[in-house]
Amino acid sequence: MLDMRSSTRFLGRSKGVLACVGLAVGLLASVATASAQPVDGRWFGRGERDVCGQAWAAEFTIDRGKLKGRFWRGRILYNVYGSVDQAGRLVSVRTGRDRREQGVVGARFLSFELTFDGEASRAEGVYGTQASNGTLACETPIQLSKSLE
């Protein structure tokens, strides 16, 4: 590793060159930090009964802020996609029944409000079904845990 005096001799005495090198090092450090968010990983949770009496289970994977996973409510499997912002909040979430579940009676879509805390390896929030008039029904508090893998 070069010390500051030898790096100045090596790069020349131009302040512009040193400023560019410092800027490049700073940019590389910020890219490395942004690519590995503490919420990245596999998240799991389950409950015996939601407020409408249905058992539920969740299995989500977050990779560089993009969430993809599955959520079971009763006998119905839902696919879940979304993004997690810098504060750990689930945003831009899309859910829908898995194509194999189209003949089963139950909610067509689900809504989620979740906040992931990577340092505590815990996520908390609510999920609910969407009623035909657009309101939330069966709004249930849920907790998820991050896998240690």
C-alpha positions as CSV (number, residue, x, y, z in Angstrom):
1,M,0.0,0.0,0.0
2,L,1.3,3.5,-0.9
3,D,1.4,6.3,1.7
4,M,0.2,9.8,0.7
5,R,3.8,11.0,-0.1
6,S,4.6,8.1,-2.4
7,S,1.2,8.2,-4.1
8,T,1.6,11.9,-4.7
9,R,5.0,11.2,-6.4
10,F,3.5,8.3,-8.3
11,L,0.5,10.2,-9.6
12,G,2.2,13.5,-9.9
13,R,1.6,16.7,-8.0
14,S,-1.6,17.6,-9.9
15,K,-4.4,18.3,-7.4
16,G,-7.0,17.4,-10.1
17,V,-5.6,13.9,-10.4
18,L,-5.7,13.4,-6.7
19,A,-9.2,14.8,-6.5
20,C,-10.3,12.3,-9.2
21,V,-8.7,9.4,-7.4
22,G,-10.4,10.4,-4.2
23,L,-13.8,10.7,-5.9
24,A,-13.4,7.3,-7.6
25,V,-12.5,5.7,-4.2
26,G,-15.6,7.3,-2.6
27,L,-17.9,6.2,-5.4
28,L,-16.6,2.6,-5.2
29,A,-17.2,2.6,-1.4
30,S,-20.8,3.8,-1.9
31,V,-21.5,1.3,-4.6
32,A,-20.3,-1.6,-2.3
33,T,-22.5,-0.3,0.5
34,A,-25.6,0.0,-1.7
35,S,-25.3,-3.4,-3.3
36,A,-25.4,-5.3,0.0
37,Q,-28.4,-4.1,2.0
38,P,-28.9,-5.6,5.5
39,V,-32.4,-6.7,4.6
40,D,-31.2,-8.9,1.7
41,G,-31.8,-12.6,2.4
42,R,-34.6,-15.1,3.0
43,W,-37.5,-14.2,5.3
44,F,-40.1,-16.6,6.8
45,G,-43.2,-16.4,8.9
46,R,-46.4,-18.2,9.8
47,G,-49.5,-17.9,11.9
48,E,-52.2,-20.3,13.1
49,R,-55.1,-17.9,12.3
50,D,-55.5,-14.5,10.8
51,V,-58.4,-12.3,12.0
52,C,-60.7,-14.2,9.6
53,G,-59.7,-17.6,10.8
54,Q,-57.2,-18.6,8.0
55,A,-53.8,-20.0,8.7
56,W,-51.0,-18.2,6.8
57,A,-47.3,-18.7,5.9
58,A,-44.8,-16.5,4.1
59,E,-41.5,-17.2,2.3
60,F,-39.8,-14.1,0.8
61,T,-36.4,-13.5,-0.7
62,I,-34.9,-10.0,-1.0
63,D,-32.0,-9.5,-3.3
64,R,-30.6,-5.9,-3.7
65,G,-33.9,-4.4,-2.6
66,K,-36.1,-6.6,-4.9
67,L,-38.6,-8.9,-3.1
68,K,-40.0,-12.1,-4.6
69,G,-41.8,-14.8,-2.7
70,R,-44.8,-16.8,-1.9
71,F,-47.6,-16.4,0.7
72,W,-50.1,-19.1,1.6
73,R,-53.5,-18.1,3.1
74,G,-55.5,-21.2,3.9
75,R,-55.2,-23.4,0.9
76,I,-54.4,-20.6,-1.6
77,L,-50.9,-19.8,-2.8
78,Y,-50.2,-16.2,-3.7
79,N,-47.1,-14.9,-5.6
80,V,-45.7,-11.7,-4.1
81,Y,-43.3,-9.2,-5.9
82,G,-42.1,-5.8,-4.7
83,S,-39.3,-3.5,-3.7
84,V,-37.8,-2.6,-0.3
85,D,-36.7,1.0,0.1
86,Q,-33.7,2.3,2.0
87,A,-35.8,2.5,5.2
88,G,-36.8,-1.2,4.9
89,R,-40.4,-0.5,3.9
90,L,-42.0,-2.8,1.3
91,V,-43.1,-0.6,-1.6
92,S,-44.5,-1.2,-5.0
93,V,-45.9,-4.6,-3.9
94,R,-47.9,-6.8,-6.4
95,T,-49.7,-9.9,-5.4
96,G,-51.9,-12.4,-7.1
97,R,-53.0,-16.0,-6.9
98,D,-50.7,-18.5,-8.3
99,R,-52.1,-19.7,-11.7
100,R,-52.7,-23.2,-10.2
101,E,-55.1,-21.7,-7.6
102,Q,-57.7,-20.1,-10.0
103,G,-60.5,-22.6,-9.1
104,V,-60.3,-22.2,-5.3
105,V,-62.7,-19.8,-3.6
106,G,-61.0,-17.0,-1.8
107,A,-59.5,-13.5,-2.1
108,R,-57.9,-12.7,-5.5
109,F,-55.3,-10.3,-4.2
110,L,-53.6,-9.4,-0.9
111,S,-52.2,-6.1,0.4
112,F,-49.1,-5.9,2.5
113,E,-47.5,-3.2,4.7
114,L,-44.2,-4.5,6.0
115,T,-41.0,-3.0,7.4
116,F,-37.9,-5.1,7.4
117,D,-35.2,-4.5,10.0
118,G,-32.1,-6.3,8.8
119,E,-30.1,-5.7,12.0
120,A,-32.7,-7.2,14.2
121,S,-33.5,-9.9,11.6
122,R,-37.2,-9.2,12.0
123,A,-40.0,-7.7,9.8
124,E,-43.3,-6.5,11.1
125,G,-46.5,-5.2,9.5
126,V,-49.9,-6.2,8.4
127,Y,-51.5,-8.1,5.5
128,G,-55.1,-8.1,4.4
129,T,-57.4,-9.2,1.7
130,Q,-58.9,-6.8,-0.8
131,A,-62.7,-6.7,-0.7
132,S,-64.7,-6.2,-3.9
133,N,-65.3,-2.5,-2.9
134,G,-61.5,-1.9,-2.6
135,T,-61.3,-1.8,1.2
136,L,-59.1,-4.0,3.3
137,A,-60.7,-7.0,5.0
138,C,-59.1,-9.5,7.4
139,E,-56.3,-7.1,8.2
140,T,-53.9,-9.1,10.3
141,P,-50.6,-8.2,12.1
142,I,-47.7,-10.4,11.0
143,Q,-44.0,-10.9,11.9
144,L,-41.3,-12.5,9.8
145,S,-37.8,-13.7,10.7
146,K,-34.7,-13.6,8.6
147,S,-33.0,-16.9,7.9
148,L,-29.5,-17.2,9.3
149,E,-28.2,-19.0,6.2
